[in-house]
C-alpha cells in the first residue's frame, strides 16, 4: 500500500525568521542582504555545524533546521541569539536584524531532503509566537531538555496556534531582553497567569494637542477597568499597575510578562472639529493576535456622559469576545487538563444553543465542576437554570424532578455566593419561573444590576422578573433593551428578544412583538418562545393564517404544548394578553 512507503522519523525541528524583514528590506535592501549573508557565514552556519544541524530549507527571511536532539537544537539557538545580541549592541534598534526561533520535537514525514507534518508546522508556529531575539519551545521539547540546559523557561500556557488542531503548551526561554542586551531574567521572574482570564487596560494614547484630552482618556480607562472588574470570572489588573506603562512605547509581550495577563486592551483618543474619535483593540498578549478592534466617534459635549457611553460600548463588545475565546481554548484542551473552570467554559458552550441535548450536557459538566469546586456558585445556578429551561422548553420527562432540582441548586448557589451579579441573575431567572416570590425575586434582580450594570445575565433576568412577576412590561422592555446592548451579537440574544416580544404583547404593541419574535428565530429557527410570541401577536392582529402557521411551528418544536400546561410552568399570572392570543391562535387548551 502507498501509505507503507511513507518514511517517518522523530526529529527536533528549529524554525527561525527575521522580525520586521519587509521593513528592513524596504529601508535598505542591499545593506540588509549583505549583513544577513555575513551573519549566516560567520555565526549561523558554524553553530549549525557544531551542533550537527541539517538545513532543510531556507526562504528569504527564514530557515528550517533539523537536529538529532532537542539539546543540540536549544544550544545552537541560544548561541545564535547571544551572538546576535553582541552584533546588534552598536546598531540602532530600527536597523537590527533579530531572529525569532521556535523549536519542536515531533514525528515528521521525510520526502527527499524535505520534512513535512505537524512536527514541522508547530515549530513554525512557535517561531511566530517568539518575540524578536527570543526562543519559544513546546512542552515536548522542555520535557527532553529539562536539567540539561542551564537557562530558565517562562510558562506561556496552552496556546491555540494557527491551523494546529490541539493547543500547544509553550515555554519561552529567558535569555535576553527586547533591547538586545544580554541579561538573564531569572532575578525578575515573570508573573504566572491566574487561573481565570486576565486582562490589563493600558492607558489610552492622547493623539490630540489638547492636554484636556489626557484627563478624558485616563478617566475613560479607569471607567473601563472598573466596569470589567465587576465580572467575577475576570482577573483585572488595577489601574495603578496598568498606568506604569503610561508614556512608554509598549511591548505587549513585556506587559504580559510584568503584569501576568493573557489579554491587553489598548487604544487612543483624538479630538478634532468638536468630535472625539476613540479607537480600541483587544490583543491576546501571548500570541500578539488581535481579537477585536473598533472605532467610536462622538460629539464632544458632555465629557462624563461620553465616557460612560464609550465604556458601555467597549465593555459590551469585549466581554462576550473574551468569554467566547476562553470557551474555544477550553474545548481544545485535552481531558486530563480539565479543571472546574474548564468544565464551566465547556458547560457554557453547551448552554448557549438551549437544545435538549445541550441542556443535559450542561448539567453534567456543571456537576463535574461542582465536584472539583463546591463553592462555584455560578455553576450551581447555571445547572439550576438548565433544569428550569428543560421545563419551559418542554424537554422535561419528569417536570417535578426538574423543578425540585432547580430550586435546590438555586438555594445552593445563593448559599455560597450571593454577591456575584451573574449568579444572582441566574438565581433570579430560576425564581421567576420556579418559585414565583415576587418581592425576593425583584430584590435579586435589582441587586444584580446594581452590582454590575454591564451584565447581560443581570438585565435579561431582571426583564423577565418585572414582566412575569411584577406585571410591569414597560420595565421589562427597558431591561431587555439593556441586555441586548450588553451583548448585541452573542448567542444568547434570542432570550431577551423573545422576552421583549412577550412584553410588547402585554403593551398591545403587536407589530413590534412580531419583529422581536422574528429576530429571535433568526438566531434559532426552532425556538419555541419566539413561536409563542408570533402566534399570540398575529392572532391579536386578526392575521389568522399566520397565527395558525406560528402555532403549528410551535407544536413542532414543543409537541406536548398546551395552554394549561404552559400556565402551570409558572410565571404566567401577568401574561393575560399572551394567553388570550395563544388561545385565539388555536393552540390546545
N, C-alpha and C positions, 0 to 999 in steps of 0.2 A: 504494500500500500504506500501511497505517496507520503503520508504522514510519518512512515517509518524511516524515511530518508532525511528527515529534518535533523540537523545536528544542533545539539544544545550543550551549554556548559554554564557553570557558575562563575561569575566574574565580578570584580569590583570595577565600577564604571565612574569615571570622572568627567563631568561636563563643565566647560568654562566658556564664558563670553566676556566681552568688554562692555562695561557700563557706559552708556552715552556714546556708543560708537558712531552713530549717524551724525551727532553734533560735532564730535571731534573731526570726522572726515570733512564735514561741511566747512569747518573753520580753517583746517589746514590738512588737506588731503595728502600731499606729498610728505609733509613732516610727520604726520601720524603714521603713515605706512612705513616710513623709514625707521621710526622708533620701535614700531611693533616688530619689524624684522630683526632689529638689534636685540630686543628683549627675548625673542624666540631663540636666536642664535646663542646669546650669552647666558641666559638664565633657564628658560623653559626646557629647551632640548637637552642640556646637560643634566638637569634634575630628573627629567623623564628617563634618561638612560640609566642614571644612578639607581632609580627605584624600579627599574625593569618594566616601565610602561610601554605600551604599544599604541601609537597614534592610529585610531580607527578612521577618523576623517577630520578635515578642517573646513571651516567656512570663512567668510570674510572677517567675522569678528568672533568666531568660536572654534572650539576644539573638543573632540571626544577621544578619551584615552582609556584603554583597558589595562588593569593592573592584576597581578597574580594574587594580591592580598589587600585587604582594606587598610592595614597598617602602612603598606607601601603607598597607597593612594593618598591617605591623610598626610603622611610625612612629606610626600612630594608637594602637595598643595600648600602645606604650612611654609615650606622653604621658598616656594614661589611667591607666596603672598608677602612674606617677610622681605624677600629680595625686592619686590615691587615697592614696598614701603620705603626702603632705602633709596631707590631710584627716584621716587616721587617727592622726596623730602624737600628738594630745592626747586620744584616745578610748581607753578601756580595751580590752584585746585581746578580751574576750568580747562587746563591743558593736560591733566594727569590721565594716564591710561591705567584704569583699575579693573581688575578681573573679579567676576563673581563666579564662585565654584560650588557645584553640587556633586555629592558622592553617594552612590547607592550600590548595594550588593544584591544581585539578583540573577535569576535564571535567564539566559539570553539565547536567541537563535543566531547561529553562525551561518553566514552566507558569503563565501569567499573571504575577503578581508573585512567585511562589514558585519555589524551586530544589530539585532532588532529585538523588540519586545519591551515589556513593562520595565525590565531591569534597566534598560537604556532610557526609556521615556521618563521614569521617575527621577533619574539623575538630572535630566534636562530641566524638569520642573523645579527641582530643588535649587538648581543654579538660579532660576528666576526669582526664588524666594530670598536668596542671599543678598545682603547689602554689598555695595561696592567695596572691594577689598576683603570680603567675608567668605566664609565656608559654611555650607549647610549640609548635614548628613542625615540619613534615615536612621530609624531605630535599629534596623538590622545591622547597619554599619557600626553603630555605637556598641551593640552587644558584642561584636567581634573585636572592637578596638579598646574596650574598657580595660584599664590597668596597663595598657601598652603604649598610650600616648600621654605625655606629660602636660596636657592642657585641659582646662575645664570646658564644659559644654553648657549652654543655656537651653533649657527645655522650652520649645515653642508650642508644644502640644500637638494635637492631631489637626492637620490642615487638609482642607479639600483642594487638591491640586487639579488643575485643568485637564480634562479628558482622562483622569485616573479614577477608576470606579470607586475604590475604597479610600478613605482618608489615610494619610501617611503621618506617622509620628516623626516630627522633625526636631533636630537639635542644631544649634548654632555654635560653632567653635569660637570661644572667647580668645581672640588673637590680637586684633588691632582696632584702633578707634577709627571713626569715619574720616578723620582729618589726615590719616596716613602716618601718624607717629606710632612706633612700636610700643605697645603697653599692654600688659595683662590686665584684664578687668576683674581678676579674682578678688581684689581688695574691695571692689564695689559690685557685688553680685546683683544680677537683675532680679526684680521682684517677680515672684511666682504669680501666675494668673489665678484669680479667685475661682471658686467652684460654681460660679454663675456668670452670665455675660457681664462684661465690664466695659465701661466707656468713660472717656475723658472729653469734655467740651473745651477746646482750646480757645484762647482769646481771638475774637474776630479781628481781622486786619482792617484798619481805617484807611480806605483808599481816597478819602477826601482831604482837602486842605483845611477844612473846618475842624478845629480841635474839639468842638462840642460833640461831634460825631463819635469821638473817642469814648466819651461817657455813655453815649447811647449804645455803642457796640458792646462796651463792658457790661452795661446793665442788662442787655439782651442775653448775653452769655450766662449771666448769673440767673436770669429767669429760666432759661432752658435747662440749666443744671438743676435748679430746684424742682422743675416740673418732672424731669427724668428720675430724680431721686425718690419720687413718690411711688415708683414701680418697684415693689419689694423684690421682684425677680431680677432686677438690675443692680449691679455694683457700680456706683457712680463716684468718680473721683471729685473731691471737694474743690471748690473754686480756687482756694489759696494755692493748692498744688498745681492745678492747671495753669494758673497765671504766672508761674515761674518761667513759662515759655514765652511770655509776652515780649514783643520787640525783638525776638530772635528768629533766625532762619530755621524753620522747624524740619527736623528729620523724623518722619513718622515712626520709624523703627526705634529711634532713640526714645521717643515718647513712650512707646510700648515697653521698652526695657526699663526706663526710670520710674514709670508710674504703674507698671504691671497691668496693662489693659489690653483687651482684644480689639476694641473699636475706638476710633477717634472721629469726632465731629469738628470740622474746621470751617471757616467762612470768612467773608469780607463784607464791608459796608461802604457804599459810595453815595454821596449826596450830589444831586445835580438838578437845577431848574425846579426847585421846590419839591422834588421827589427823592426818595431814598431807595436804593437798589441793594438788596441783601442776597448774597449767594451762600449756599451751604453745601457741604459734601460729607458723606459718611464713608469712612475708609476702614477696611479690615487691616489693622496695624501689622498683623503677622505676614500678610502677603502683599500689602500695598494695593489691593484691589478696591476699586470704587464701587460701593454698594448702592449709593443713592446720591443724586445731586439735583438741585433745583435753584431757581432764582425767584425772588419776590420783589415786586416794585410797588411802592405805596406812596401816597401823598404825605408830605411831612407836615402834619397839622398837630395833632395831639401825640406827643412823643411816647407817653406812657401807654396810651391805647395801642399805638403802633407796636410797641414792644410786646404787649400781650397778644396781639393778632399774629405776629410773626412767630412767637413762641408756640402758640397753638398749632400753627401750620407746620412748623418744623417737627415738633414732638409727634403730632398725629401722622406724619409721614415716616419718621424713622423708627418709632416704637414697633409698629407691625413688621417693618423690614427686618429689624433686629430679631424678633421672635421667629419669623419665617426662616432667616438664615441659621439660627440656632437649631431649629427643627430639622432643617436639611442636613446639618452637620451630624446631629444625633442619629438620624436614620441611616447614616453611612457607617456609624461605628460598629465594631464587632460586638456581639452579645456579651462577651466576657468583660467588656469595659463599661457596661452599663452601671449607672448609679441612680439614686432616687430622682435626681434632676433630669437624667436622660429619659427615665421612664415617663416623667411628667411631659417632656417635649414630645415623645412619641404618642402619648395619650392625646395631647392637643392636636396633633396631626390627624388622628382618627376621629376626634370630636367634631372638627370643622364640617365635614360633609353631612353629619347628622343622619346617617343611614342606620338601618337596623344592625348591620354587622359592625359598623364603626362605633356605635354606642356600646355594644357588648365588648369590643376590644378596648375601648377607653376605660371601661370599668375594670377590666382585667389588669391593664397597665397601671391604673391608679392604685389598685390594691397592692401591686408589686412595689410601687413607690412608698406606700404607707408602711409596708413591712420593713423597708430599709430606714424610713424616717417617719415615725408615728406622729411627729409634730408638724408635718407638712399639711397645714390647714387647707390651703387652696386645692390640693389634690383630693382631699376628702370632700370638699364642696363640689369639685368637678365630677366626682363619681356620683354624688347625690343629684347633681343636675342631669346626669345621664339617665338615672332611674326616672326622674321627672319627665324627661323628653320621651322616654320609652312609652310612658302613659299618654302623653299629649299627642304623639305621632301615631298612636295605635299599634305600637310594636309589642306591647307588654302581653305576655302569656298569662301571667298572674299579677294583675294590677295591684292587688292588695299587698303582695310581697314588695313590689317596686315602691309603693307608697311608704311602707314602713322603712325600707332601706334608705329612701330619700330623706326622710325625717331624721333617722338615726345619724346619717352622715352629715346632715345639716347641723345637728347638735354637736357632733364630734368636731367639725370644722370650727364652730364658734367657741368651743371649749379650749381649743389650743391656739387660736389666733383670731380674735375678734377686732383687731385693729388694722388688718390688711384690707384695703379697699376692694380688691378683686375677690377676696374670699367673702367679704360681706356682700358683694354684688351677687355672686352665685347663690349664697345663702338666701338673699332677698328673693331671687328668682324661684328657688325651691319653695320658700314660704308663701309666695304669691299664689302658687298653684296647689300646693300640697297641704298647707296649714290654714291660710286664709285669715290670719290675725292681722287686721288692717293696721292697727296702731304700731305694733312692733315691727312689721314689715316696712312701713313707711319710714320708721325711725332708722332701720338698717339702710334703706335706700339713700336717705339724706346724709347719713354718716359716711357712706361710701363715696359719694360725690364731693363731700367736704374734705375727706382725706386725700382724694386725688381727682381734681376736676378734669384731668386728662384721660381718665379710664373709660374705655369703650364699654367694658362689662358693667361698670357702675351706672352709666347713663342709660344703657338699654334695659337693665333690670329695673331701674327707677321708673322708666316709661311704663313697663307692664304693671308695676305696683300701683302707680297712680291711675292707670287706665282700668285695671281689673278689680282692684280692691277699693280705691278711693272714689272711683266713678268720676274722675277728672280728665277727660280725654284731651283737653287743651294742654294740660301739663304733661300728659303722656306724649303728645306730638312734640312738644318742646324738648323733652328728654331724648326721644328717638332721633330728632334732628341733631342734637349734640353728639349722640353716639355715632351717627353716620359721619359727622365732621371729624370725629376722633379716628375713624377707621374707614375712609371713603372708598377703598378698593379691596378691603380684606375679605376673606372667605366667609366671615360671619355676618356680612352685610345684610343678608336676606332676613335675619331675625328682626332688626329694628324696622326694616321696610314692611314686613308683614304686620308688625305692631302698629306702625303708622296707618296702614290700610284699615285696620280694625278701629283705630281711634277716629279716623275720618268718617267711617260709617256711623259711629255714635254722634258725630257732629253734623251728620247729613251732608257731608261733602263727598258724595258718592263717586263723582268723576275722579277726584284726587285719590280716592281709595283704589279705584281700578288702576290708575297709573302706578301706585305703590305696589299693588299686587303683581302687576306685570313685570316690574323691575325685579321683584324678588324671584319670579320664575326664570328670569334670565340668568340668575345666579344658580338656580337648581330647578330644572323643569318638573320634578315630581314633588315639590314642596307643598304638602297638604295645607298648612295655614294660609298660604297665598291663594289656593283654590277656594278655601272657605271665604276669604275676603272678596274674591271676584264673584262667587256665586251670590253672596248676600247683596253686594253693591249693584250688580246687574239686575237682580230681582227687584230691588227698590226703585230702580230707574225704569222698570217695565220692559227691560230688554230680555224677554223671557227665553228666547232661543239661546242667547249667550249665557244666561243664568243656568239653564239646563246643561249646556256643554261644560261649564265650570263644575257643576255638581257631579257630572259623570266622571270628569277627570279626578275630582276629589275622591270618589269611591274607588277609582283605580288605584290611587295612592294609599288610601285607607279603607279597605273593603268592609271593615266592621263598623264603619262610622254610622252613628245615629245621633240625632239631636239630643235625646235624653242622655245618651252616654257621654256626649261632649259636655253637657251641663254638669254631669256627675264628676267629670275630671277636675272641676274646681275653678274658682276664679271667674265664673261667668255671671255672677249676680248683677253686675253693672253693664252687661253686654246685651241690653234689650233689643236694640235695632239689629245687631248681628244675628241674634237668634231668630228674630222675625224674618230677616232676609233669607236665612238658610231654609226656613220652613216654606217661604214663597218660592224658593228655587226647586222645591220638590224633593228635598232630601228626606230620608226616612226618619220618622219620629222616634 
